């Protein structure tokens, strides 16, 4: 019977300060899970971008809306969920900031960074409204014993 993952859930107000706080929590959880400094940085930046998108695009800076961040520590990886109370979005609708026509645009860079820094990345529309980014970072072989 597989062990249940350890879970840390944080509910944030839609405030600019919540973005840095979520990043700090992400780095701390990654460090406690045994990730090295490089992966801690990548995880922190991915959390930063996910919460920034929830703040800006999902919740449209409306303070009464909440941002939910869930960290799940499995034996082989850490999974992070960032959910907002907006309308959600489809990944295929996000412009690729690397193409010439989108190079100077202000959309798509956060998704690109999250995809680049994490091993797994997906977006779902939450039933009842909202968008959810789900991303995961696998433990390196030497970290497996420290993860659980």
N, C-alpha and C positions, 0 to 999 in steps of 0.2 A: 504494500500500500504506500503510494507516494506521500511524502511529507507535504503538509500545507505550506504555502509560501508565507514568509513573514511580510506583513503589510504595514505601511505607514501612510496615513491619509491626512492631507492638509486641505482645508477650505480657506480660500483667500478672498478678500474683498477686491473688487476691480479698482485697484489703485496702482499708480506707477511704482510705488515702493514695494508692492507685492512681487514684482518681477525679480528684483534683486534678492528678496527674501527667499523666493522659490529656488533661485539659482544656488544660494548658500546652503539651503536644505539639501538640494540635489547633490552638491559636492560632499557634504557631510555624510549623507547616506552612502554614496559611492565609496568614500574613504572607509567607513565602518564595514562595508561589504568586502573590502580587500582590493579594490581597484587601485592601480598605480596612479601617480600624479597626472600623467598624460591622459588617461581615461577619465579621471575625476574632472579634469578641465573640459573634456569633450562632453561628458554627461551634463555638467553644469551649464555649458553653453547651449546644449540641446534643450534643457529645461527652460533656460532663459528665453530662447526663441519660441518655444511652445506656449509659455505663459504670456509673452509679449503679443503673440498672435491672438490668444484668447482675450487679452485686455483690449487690443486695438480693433481687431476685425470681428471676433465673436461677440463679445459683450459691448462693443462700441463705446468703451470707457464709461459705461453706466454703472456707477458705484453699487447700486442695489443688487446687481447681478453678481453671482459668485463664480470663482474659478476653483475647480476641484483638481487636486494633484494627488495621484496615488502611486506609491512606490511599492512594487512587489519583488521580494527577493526569493528567487527560485534557486535550486541547487546548481543550475547551469547558466543562469542569466538574471539580470535585473530588468524588470519591465516597468515602464513609466507611462501613466495615463494622465493626460491633461485635457480636462473637459470644461467647456464654457456653456453659457446659457443663451447663445445666439441662435442663428438659423442653420449653422453647419455649412460645410462646403465639400465639394468633390475634388479630389486630388488632381484629376485630369483637367480641371478648370484653372489650376494655378499656373501662371506663365513661367516658363523656364528663363531665369534671369541671365543665362549664358548665351542666349540667341541675340543676334544683332538688334532685332526690333524691340527686345525687352531689356537690353543692356542698361539703359538709363532709367528704367521704370523703378517703382518703389515696391514691387510685389514679387514674391517668390523666393527671395533670398533666405528667409528663415526656414522654409521648407527644405531648400537645398542644403543648408547647414545641418539641419536635423538628420536628413537622409545620409549625409556624408559622415557625420560623427557617430551615428548609431549603426548597429548591425541589422536591425529590423525597424521598419517604419510603415505605418498605415494610418489612415484617417477614416473615421466612421461618423455618420450622423446619428446622434443619440435619439432613441425613441422618446417622444415627448418634447423634442427640441434641443438644439445645441450640437456642437461639434466636439469630437474627441480625437486627439492625437494619441496614438499608441506606438511607443518606441521601446526598443530593447537593446541592451549591451550584454554580450556574452562574456563570461569570465574567461580570462586566459588560463591555460592549463595549470600554471603554478598557483593561481588564485582559487581553484575549485575547493581546496580543503578549508580555505578561510571563509568561503561564502556562506556556509550554513553551519 
